[in-house]
Amino acid sequence: MYSEADLAYIRSEFVPLFVLCASSGRDIEEVRAAIAERRLPAPPYNDLEYVPANYFDLPDANEFRRTFAGDDVEEVLEAYLDGTYFICVRDATVENIARKNRLVDDIRALLGNPRRDDSSWRTKLHELVDELDKIERPFSPDFDRVHFGGPPTRDELVDGARQRFPRDAAA
């Protein structure tokens, strides 16, 4: 299921839930119950209890719902509670999740109407790509690319956009 490279990546990007609970004085069984009840987000990799180091600083379901500014709050909340945004975003705050979604939409819109010879178009594209690059995690080498049924947004909208549309030259 997970390659050795995936496991090395997960261990470098996340911490074991039991370690985080112990270091923050939380009861792991209470945390697991809150996850099962969908009050707290699940670990991103279903059979591995690894979470972001700032897990307990991130919003619970109620806070997420209350603070998310977007039309699709329930859909985004479901992905958050499933742990999906921990895979995608370095710091899964409500603001970063909303910004990532806007960036994905904006970059796809630009790529849908490419203007290779327009330096202002390329500048705008690279500004958005650079911002997405800062927000997104690298993704695991193998598992994430299979799990999502295709290339993750980093492959498509960061690396792919940079390859197709070099920053300083009309291609």
Backbone as numpy.savetxt, mean C-alpha at the origin, in Angstrom:
# Nx Ny Nz CAx CAy CAz Cx Cy Cz
4.19 -21.47 -1.28 3.37 -20.27 -1.28 4.24 -19.00 -1.28
5.10 -18.86 -0.27 6.02 -17.72 -0.22 7.41 -18.20 -0.60
8.06 -17.46 -1.44 9.45 -17.78 -1.76 10.34 -17.31 -0.62
11.56 -17.77 -0.62 12.52 -17.30 0.40 12.70 -15.78 0.28
12.69 -15.27 -0.94 12.81 -13.82 -1.13 11.60 -13.09 -0.55
10.41 -13.67 -0.70 9.20 -13.08 -0.10 9.34 -13.02 1.41
9.74 -14.13 2.01 9.86 -14.19 3.48 10.91 -13.18 3.98
12.00 -13.06 3.27 13.03 -12.08 3.66 12.46 -10.67 3.56
11.71 -10.40 2.50 11.08 -9.09 2.33 10.10 -8.82 3.47
9.22 -9.76 3.76 8.21 -9.58 4.80 8.88 -9.32 6.14
9.90 -10.06 6.45 10.62 -9.86 7.73 11.33 -8.51 7.78
11.70 -7.98 6.63 12.38 -6.68 6.62 11.40 -5.51 6.68
10.18 -5.71 6.22 9.20 -4.63 6.15 8.20 -4.62 7.31
8.03 -5.76 7.97 7.00 -5.90 9.00 7.59 -6.53 10.26
6.82 -6.50 11.34 7.25 -7.11 12.61 6.21 -8.14 13.03
6.62 -9.16 13.74 5.66 -10.15 14.24 4.66 -9.48 15.20
3.41 -9.82 15.04 2.37 -9.24 15.88 2.64 -9.51 17.36
3.08 -10.72 17.70 3.31 -11.03 19.11 4.42 -10.17 19.70
5.42 -9.82 18.91 6.51 -8.96 19.37 5.99 -7.55 19.60
5.20 -7.06 18.66 4.64 -5.71 18.80 3.69 -5.63 19.99
2.87 -6.65 20.18 1.97 -6.68 21.33 2.78 -6.66 22.63
3.80 -7.48 22.71 4.62 -7.57 23.92 5.30 -6.23 24.22
5.83 -5.59 23.18 6.56 -4.34 23.38 5.64 -3.15 23.69
4.37 -3.28 23.35 3.43 -2.18 23.61 2.45 -2.49 24.73
2.64 -3.63 25.39 1.79 -3.98 26.52 0.37 -4.36 26.15
0.21 -4.89 24.95 -1.11 -5.32 24.48 -1.25 -6.83 24.61
-2.46 -7.26 24.91 -2.75 -8.69 24.98 -2.99 -9.21 23.57
-2.18 -10.15 23.14 -2.28 -10.63 21.76 -3.64 -11.27 21.48
-4.23 -11.95 22.45 -5.54 -12.57 22.20 -6.62 -11.51 22.03
-6.53 -10.42 22.75 -7.49 -9.31 22.57 -7.31 -8.67 21.19
-6.08 -8.53 20.77 -5.80 -7.96 19.45 -6.32 -8.91 18.37
-6.06 -10.19 18.51 -6.58 -11.15 17.52 -8.10 -11.12 17.48
-8.75 -10.98 18.63 -10.22 -10.90 18.66 -10.70 -9.64 17.94
-10.02 -8.52 18.15 -10.40 -7.27 17.47 -10.21 -7.40 15.95
-9.18 -8.13 15.55 -8.96 -8.38 14.12 -10.09 -9.25 13.58
-10.42 -10.30 14.28 -11.49 -11.22 13.83 -12.83 -10.49 13.76
-13.05 -9.54 14.64 -14.30 -8.76 14.65 -14.25 -7.58 13.68
-13.13 -7.43 12.99 -12.92 -6.37 11.99 -12.96 -4.98 12.61
-12.49 -4.89 13.84 -12.29 -3.59 14.48 -10.88 -3.09 14.22
-9.93 -4.02 14.06 -8.55 -3.71 13.71 -8.22 -4.42 12.39
-7.30 -3.85 11.62 -6.94 -4.49 10.36 -6.16 -5.78 10.57
-6.35 -6.69 9.65 -5.67 -7.98 9.66 -4.23 -7.82 9.20
-3.37 -8.74 9.59 -2.03 -8.75 9.00 -2.14 -8.91 7.48
-1.23 -8.33 6.74 -1.35 -8.33 5.29 -1.18 -9.70 4.63
-0.42 -10.57 5.27 -0.19 -11.90 4.70 -0.93 -12.89 5.60
-2.01 -13.46 5.09 -2.99 -14.20 5.88 -2.42 -15.20 6.87
-1.48 -15.98 6.48 -0.98 -17.01 7.36 0.28 -16.62 8.11
0.66 -15.37 8.01 1.81 -14.83 8.74 1.33 -13.65 9.58
1.58 -13.69 10.86 1.13 -12.59 11.72 2.21 -11.51 11.81
2.48 -10.88 10.69 3.41 -9.76 10.63 2.60 -8.51 10.28
2.90 -7.41 10.97 2.19 -6.15 10.77 3.21 -5.01 10.68
2.78 -3.85 10.22 3.70 -2.70 10.23 4.11 -2.35 11.66
5.29 -1.81 11.80 5.81 -1.45 13.13 4.93 -0.41 13.82
4.22 0.41 13.06 3.36 1.45 13.65 1.89 0.99 13.72
1.66 -0.28 13.71 0.31 -0.85 13.67 -0.63 -0.23 14.69
-0.18 -0.07 15.92 -1.07 0.44 16.96 -1.25 1.95 16.90
-0.52 2.62 16.03 -0.72 4.06 15.80 -1.73 4.32 14.68
-2.05 3.29 13.93 -2.96 3.42 12.79 -4.40 3.34 13.26
-5.34 3.84 12.45 -6.73 3.89 12.89 -7.40 2.53 12.98
-8.31 2.42 13.92 -9.19 1.25 13.94 -10.30 1.50 12.92
-11.22 0.57 12.80 -12.27 0.67 11.77 -13.12 1.92 11.96
-13.50 2.23 13.19 -14.35 3.40 13.44 -13.65 4.70 13.09
-12.41 4.83 13.51 -11.65 6.05 13.19 -11.44 6.18 11.68
-11.15 5.07 11.03 -10.96 5.10 9.58 -12.23 5.61 8.90
-13.34 5.03 9.26 -14.62 5.41 8.66 -14.92 6.90 8.92
-14.61 7.37 10.10 -14.90 8.75 10.49 -13.99 9.75 9.77
-12.76 9.37 9.46 -11.80 10.33 8.93 -11.52 10.22 7.43
-11.93 9.14 6.80 -11.66 8.98 5.37 -12.54 9.92 4.57
-11.91 10.69 3.71 -12.64 11.63 2.86 -12.68 11.08 1.44
-13.75 10.40 1.13 -13.90 9.83 -0.20 -15.26 9.19 -0.33
-15.68 9.01 -1.54 -17.00 8.43 -1.81 -17.06 6.94 -1.55
-15.94 6.28 -1.63 -15.91 4.82 -1.56 -15.37 4.32 -0.22
-15.76 4.97 0.87 -15.20 4.67 2.19 -15.36 3.19 2.56
-16.51 2.60 2.31 -16.72 1.20 2.72 -15.83 0.25 1.94
-15.66 0.49 0.66 -14.80 -0.36 -0.16 -13.34 -0.23 0.28
-12.90 1.00 0.50 -11.52 1.23 0.93 -11.31 0.67 2.34
-12.29 0.85 3.21 -12.21 0.32 4.57 -12.07 -1.20 4.55
-12.82 -1.88 3.68 -12.72 -3.34 3.58 -11.30 -3.76 3.21
-10.70 -3.07 2.24 -9.33 -3.39 1.84 -8.36 -3.10 2.98
-8.60 -2.02 3.72 -7.76 -1.69 4.87 -7.86 -2.78 5.93
-9.08 -3.18 6.26 -9.28 -4.21 7.28 -8.76 -5.57 6.84
-8.70 -5.82 5.54 -8.11 -7.06 5.02 -6.59 -7.05 5.07
-5.99 -5.88 5.36 -4.54 -5.74 5.40 -3.92 -5.38 4.06
-4.75 -5.21 3.05 -4.23 -4.93 1.71 -3.38 -3.67 1.67
-3.82 -2.62 2.34 -3.06 -1.37 2.28 -1.73 -1.46 3.01
-1.55 -2.42 3.89 -0.24 -2.61 4.51 0.75 -3.13 3.48
0.26 -3.90 2.52 1.10 -4.40 1.44 1.51 -3.26 0.52
0.59 -2.33 0.30 0.77 -1.30 -0.72 1.43 -0.02 -0.24
1.15 0.39 1.00 1.53 1.72 1.45 2.51 1.60 2.62
3.57 2.36 2.56 4.60 2.31 3.61 4.01 2.68 4.98
3.19 3.70 5.01 2.57 4.17 6.25 1.08 4.27 5.97
0.31 3.28 6.39 -1.10 3.15 6.00 -2.02 4.06 6.81
-1.71 5.36 6.78 -2.62 6.33 7.39 -3.79 6.55 6.43
-4.86 7.09 6.96 -6.02 7.41 6.13 -5.60 8.37 5.01
-4.81 9.34 5.36 -4.37 10.34 4.36 -3.54 9.69 3.26
-2.60 8.83 3.63 -1.76 8.19 2.62 -2.55 7.24 1.73
-3.51 6.55 2.30 -4.35 5.66 1.49 -5.16 6.46 0.49
-5.77 7.54 0.95 -6.55 8.39 0.04 -5.65 8.99 -1.04
-4.46 9.44 -0.64 -3.54 10.04 -1.60 -3.06 9.01 -2.61
-2.75 7.80 -2.16 -2.33 6.75 -3.09 -3.42 6.51 -4.14
-4.67 6.42 -3.70 -5.77 6.17 -4.63 -5.91 7.30 -5.64
-5.76 8.55 -5.18 -5.83 9.69 -6.11 -4.66 9.66 -7.09
-3.47 9.37 -6.58 -2.29 9.31 -7.46 -2.45 8.24 -8.52
-2.92 7.07 -8.13 -3.14 5.98 -9.09 -4.10 6.45 -10.18
-5.20 7.06 -9.80 -6.17 7.56 -10.79 -5.55 8.62 -11.69
-4.83 9.56 -11.10 -4.23 10.66 -11.88 -3.16 10.16 -12.84
-2.32 9.23 -12.37 -1.26 8.69 -13.25 -1.88 7.88 -14.38
-2.86 7.07 -14.06 -3.52 6.29 -15.13 -4.18 7.21 -16.15
-4.75 8.31 -15.70 -5.36 9.27 -16.63 -4.31 9.87 -17.55
-3.17 10.23 -16.99 -2.09 10.77 -17.83 -1.58 9.72 -18.81
-1.38 8.51 -18.33 -0.88 7.44 -19.22 -1.89 7.06 -20.28
-3.17 7.29 -20.00 -4.21 7.00 -20.97 -4.25 7.99 -22.12
-3.59 9.11 -21.95 -3.53 10.14 -22.98 -2.09 10.67 -23.05
-1.16 9.82 -23.47 0.25 10.22 -23.44 0.57 11.33 -24.43
1.44 12.22 -24.00 1.94 13.32 -24.85 3.46 13.34 -24.73
4.08 12.40 -25.39 5.52 12.18 -25.28 6.36 13.44 -25.52
5.95 14.26 -26.44 6.77 15.42 -26.81 6.46 16.64 -25.96
5.56 16.54 -25.02 5.15 17.66 -24.18 5.91 17.59 -22.85
6.88 18.49 -22.68 7.71 18.45 -21.47 6.89 18.73 -20.22
5.87 19.55 -20.30 5.04 19.81 -19.11 4.24 18.57 -18.73
3.80 17.79 -19.73 3.09 16.54 -19.45 4.04 15.56 -18.75
5.27 15.41 -19.28 6.25 14.51 -18.67 6.61 14.97 -17.26
6.74 16.27 -17.06 7.04 16.81 -15.73 5.93 16.47 -14.76
4.70 16.68 -15.16 3.56 16.36 -14.29 3.52 14.86 -14.00
3.70 14.03 -15.02 3.71 12.59 -14.82 4.77 12.21 -13.79
5.97 12.73 -13.94 7.05 12.34 -13.03 6.87 12.90 -11.63
6.24 14.03 -11.49 5.92 14.54 -10.15 4.98 13.58 -9.43
3.95 13.13 -10.14 2.99 12.20 -9.54 3.64 10.84 -9.28
4.42 10.35 -10.22 5.10 9.06 -10.07 6.07 9.12 -8.88
6.81 10.21 -8.76 7.74 10.35 -7.64 7.01 10.35 -6.30
5.87 11.02 -6.25 5.09 11.03 -5.02 4.56 9.63 -4.69
4.05 8.92 -5.70 3.57 7.56 -5.47 4.73 6.66 -5.02
5.88 6.86 -5.61 7.07 6.07 -5.24 7.38 6.23 -3.75
7.23 7.42 -3.22 7.51 7.67 -1.80 6.48 7.02 -0.89
5.25 6.91 -1.35 4.15 6.38 -0.53 4.12 4.86 -0.54
4.40 4.27 -1.69 4.25 2.82 -1.85 5.42 2.02 -1.32
5.09 0.83 -0.85 6.12 -0.14 -0.49 6.68 -0.75 -1.78
7.80 -1.45 -1.68 8.36 -2.10 -2.87 7.56 -3.32 -3.34
6.75 -3.93 -2.48 6.02 -5.17 -2.74 6.98 -6.35 -2.68
6.45 -7.49 -2.28 7.30 -8.68 -2.20 7.67 -9.13 -3.61
8.82 -9.75 -3.74 9.31 -10.10 -5.07 8.43 -11.06 -5.86
7.79 -12.01 -5.19 7.03 -13.03 -5.91 5.56 -13.05 -5.52
5.28 -13.23 -4.25 3.91 -13.43 -3.79 2.97 -12.30 -4.20
3.34 -11.06 -3.95 2.44 -9.94 -4.25 2.12 -9.86 -5.74
3.04 -10.23 -6.57 2.83 -10.16 -8.01 1.87 -11.25 -8.50
1.75 -12.33 -7.75 0.78 -13.38 -8.06 -0.55 -13.09 -7.36
-0.47 -12.71 -6.09 -1.65 -12.48 -5.25 -2.61 -11.47 -5.88
-2.09 -10.40 -6.45 -2.93 -9.36 -7.02 -3.38 -9.67 -8.44
-2.98 -10.80 -8.97 -3.43 -11.20 -10.29 -2.78 -10.44 -11.42
-1.69 -9.81 -11.15 -0.98 -9.04 -12.16 0.01 -8.14 -11.48
0.61 -7.29 -12.25 1.64 -6.44 -11.65 1.03 -5.47 -10.64
1.71 -5.26 -9.52 1.22 -4.26 -8.57 1.39 -2.86 -9.16
0.77 -1.90 -8.53 0.81 -0.53 -9.04 2.23 -0.01 -9.15
3.14 -0.45 -8.29 4.53 0.00 -8.40 5.11 -0.42 -9.75
4.89 -1.66 -10.16 5.41 -2.13 -11.44 4.78 -1.37 -12.60
3.49 -1.17 -12.51 2.74 -0.52 -13.59 2.98 0.99 -13.64
2.82 1.65 -12.50 2.72 3.12 -12.49 3.96 3.84 -12.01
4.88 3.15 -11.41 6.14 3.79 -11.02 7.24 3.33 -11.98
7.62 2.07 -11.87 8.71 1.57 -12.73 8.32 1.61 -14.21
7.10 1.17 -14.50 6.64 1.14 -15.89 6.54 2.52 -16.51
6.00 3.47 -15.76 5.87 4.84 -16.28 7.24 5.45 -16.52
8.17 5.21 -15.61 9.52 5.75 -15.78 10.23 5.14 -16.99
10.00 3.85 -17.23 10.63 3.21 -18.38 10.02 3.70 -19.69
8.70 3.81 -19.72 8.02 4.21 -20.96 8.22 5.68 -21.28
8.33 6.50 -20.25 8.41 7.95 -20.45 9.57 8.51 -19.63
10.78 8.43 -20.17 11.93 8.94 -19.43 11.74 10.42 -19.07
12.27 10.77 -17.93 12.08 12.11 -17.38 12.56 13.22 -18.30
13.76 13.08 -18.84 14.37 14.22 -19.51 14.38 14.17 -21.03
13.74 13.19 -21.61 13.80 13.09 -23.06 12.48 12.61 -23.62
12.08 13.19 -24.72 10.92 12.66 -25.45 11.34 11.34 -26.04
10.55 10.30 -25.80 10.96 8.98 -26.29 10.17 8.60 -27.53
